[in-house]
Amino acid sequence: MSEAPGVELVGLGKSYGGGAPAVSDVSLAIAEGELLVLVGPSGCGKSTLLRMIAGLESATGGEIRIGGRVVNDVAPRDRDIAMVFQNYALYPHMTVFENLAFGLQRRKTPKPEVERRVREAAQMLDIERYLERRPRELSGGERQRVALGRAMVRHPRVFLFDEPLSNLDARLRVQMRVEIKRLHQRVGATMIYVTHDQIEAMTLGDRIAVLRGGALQQVADPFTLYERPANQFVAGFIGSPPINLFGATVRASGPAALTVGEIEIALPGPLAAALEGRRGRTVTVGIRPEDLTLEPAGPGSAIPARVDVAEPLGNEVLVYWSTAAGTLISRVPGSRAPEAGSNARLHVAAAKLHLFDPETERALDRAGAGAAAS
C-alpha cells in the first residue's frame, strides 16, 4: 500500500444552519489502495461525509483532496470517483450489458474498449451469464453485483460505497461482503465504505473510522479498535455481543483494586499504575463477554453470579448473569451451558479490563488510546 494519500480530509465540516453540525472538523488521510470503513449509528454523519467526498454535498468548512488535488469546487463527474448506493439504481429497461456500458458510452469511450471493460468486470464478478438479462430477472445479490460492475468499468481512482448491502438478507450480505473484499484485493483501488453494521465494518476494513454526532472518535485497524478503544462509546459500539460496562470504585488504600459492593477485583501492574491518582474515586469498567469465564484464565478475580437467561447459538451460548455489578453477558461453550437459575462464579481476566473516566468517557487504561484518530 502506497504512503501517498488517495483521499485526504482536512478539517472537514458540514452545517445546515441552526442545529449542531452534521460533520464537525474531520481530518483523515486514506492511503492509496486502502479500504477504509466509516461506521457509526444512524445520524452520526457518515453518509454526509461520503457524499461530500463524492461532491453530492458541499462542505461548509475544510478541504477534500483526491490524489493530492483539492476538489471542493470540482464537479462530481470530474473527481475520478465511482459510487455504489444502497439502492441499485439500475435502468430497468436495459440489459445487464447495457447497464454496465452506459456510463462509458456517455463518455464516448471507443466501442472495443467498452466491450473489453464490461466483459472484464462481468468475469470478475461472475455475472457473464446474466449480460443479456434485465434487472427484474436477477436476484438482489446479482443486482448488487451489477451495481458494483457499473462502478468498476470506469476504473475510478476511488470507490465510494453507501451502505450497499443493507437491502440484502443476512446470507446475501455475508456473500457480498466476501465479493467486495475480493474486489478490493484484485483491483487495489482506494475504497471508502459506509455502514452502520459493526460486523460489516470489522470484516471489511483495513482501518475503521468510528463517528458519533458528526465527530471522529477513533481511527484504527479492527483489532486495535476492539482491544484498545479510545473511549467508552467505541468500546460499546464495536463488538457483538457488546462489552459489559459497570461502575466500580478504586480502593482508597492498600494494593490497587476495584470494588463493586462486596466484590473486589485485583488489578495487574499497568492498570494499577493508571489508576494510582484516582484512589477512592469511581471509574467505569468494561469487560468483553469472552473475558468472563467459568474457570480461571490467568490471574484475576471472581464475581458470584446467577443465570438469568441463556441464548443457545449452536457452538456457544450467550449467558446473561445477575451480579452485584448488574447484568453481565458471557460466552460459554455450547456443551457447558448452565441452566437458568443456577449459580456460578464468573472469573474476570483482569489483564483484559478496560477502564474509562465516567465523566469524559475517555480510556484510562491504555497509553495513547485516548487519541481520536491515528
KALINMO-V196090 format. One line per field, one symbol per residue. psi: psi as a letter, one per 20 degrees, with the letter a starting at -180 (. if undefined). Layout:
psi: ???
This chain:
psi: pqhppgpppokpqpqjpfaqqhpolppppoqpjqopppqrrpjijghggghhhijiqqqjqaqppokippjhjpqgijilqppprgqhlqohiqrgghghighghhjkpqghhggggghgghghjljhijhjrqhijqrghhhhhggghhhhiilrhppppnlijiiqrgghggghgggggggghghkrpppppqiohggghhgpgqpopqpkiqpgqprrhhggghlqhrhggghhpporrqppqqrppphraqprqpncippoqprgghghhjhjkpirqrppppqhijoriqpmaqarqppqppgqpopjeirpppoqprhjapqprppqhikpqqpiqqrppppnhijqppqpigijqpiippiiiphq.
